């Protein structure tokens, strides 16, 4: 038949277009899972992870004498093409699917087998010369090949994500140095607290991102433990002696990732705790970045009726009815990315809990939730830096006026006048709409020089060495 080929599995036969590299099992999955319209081909790290797994397996199988050398060479060449970015369009499956990833695994097996057949001089579908199951999937099961590819992909993507977070941290550090001399009022519970600088505020943003970079690194280390060689449930059935250790070594060499063989393969095949841990760290990271974005929106609120301490770069008109209105759209979109990740953490948690006995069948939704969350948060970091943080400026006079008019600076008088007296000063200043300086001077509690020294905002930024000299 021109333009098509006939393939079969134990359910029957199907007509497959001759030019495609995937086969009957991928075709069945395409029919079954028309869910999101998002294909696994969009998960570049994952597709390359599958290619790494198949190449390492072929090399290990050949070394152990269970796969012919010519098949190994063709399989490896096909995998190398996928690693180079080719054939990714041949992975059309929906990211949502049943079967614990079997469809993804067979998609890879079929694409690699058919491309290997071409390399060997045969036609697609001539599986007697290189078979998706017998050869490409040799010594494997979906239950070890799929999660191993997932972990390799996550490790690689997390490495990039740490760089994304560092891009954000570095931008905050730069802005902190730029604004370090801008005195402003700190706030707790949205009420006046004590003075600080904008540099301190942005430096805190930088450090909170750095903390999450460390936590992401720790979660990434957990991902490096793999169950390759476990085959169906962890017993290693249908794999040759020494295969698990050998294929792990090949994977380590191929990827540069410090993967290690799980000590208990049965446990590793059924357990998804590392994904829950990673998802929780991503949620933590998203929560803290969203909080920072909330602060940026508050600090820039106004321009006349809000805090108006900083200016965010204007990115677009903010209203279809209110002329001149500009909205903080970059922090807003980052907030929404973070909400999505927080919701995905629930998905990952429930999917991990739903595993039964020797396998968790819900790994596809875990994979999609993690991959998409990491990708979006990383992209969000770059957008926030490029279109918001780098262009932030300070309203210096506004910041200083708020400090001098604040009731909160009365806190600096506690060591000299005591809490009760300072509280009465704050109350009187607030009720009479006068400054703390004027009320203290009027009561003749301290000299003008003492008041000026104590209430100088710059003197409130750091601990005092002693109070005794100023009490005289």
Secondary structure, DSSP 8 states (H G I E B T S, - for coil): -TTEEEEEETTEEEEEETT-S--HHHHHHHHH--SSS-BGGG-HHHHHHHHHHHHHHHHHHHHTTSS-HHHHHHHHHHHHHHHTT-SGGG---BSS-SSTTHHHHHHHHHHHHHHHHHHHT--TT-TTTS-IIIIITTT--HHHHHHHHHHHHHHHHHHHHHHHHHHHHHHHHHHHHHTTT-EEEEEETTEEEEEEEHHHHHHHHHHHHHHHHHHHHHHHHHHTEE-TT-TTTSS-TTS-TTHHHHHHHHHHHHH----EE-S-HHHHHH--HHHHHHHHHHHHHHHHHHHHHHHHHHHT--SSSS---EE----SB--SSSTT-B--HHHHHHHHHHHHHHHHHHHHHHHHHT-BTTB-TTHHHHHHHHHHHHHHHHHHHHHHHHHTGGG-EE-HHHHHHHHHT-SGGGGGGHHHH-HHHHHHHHHHHHHHT--HHHHHHHHTSS-HHHHHHHT-GGGGSS--S-SHHHH-
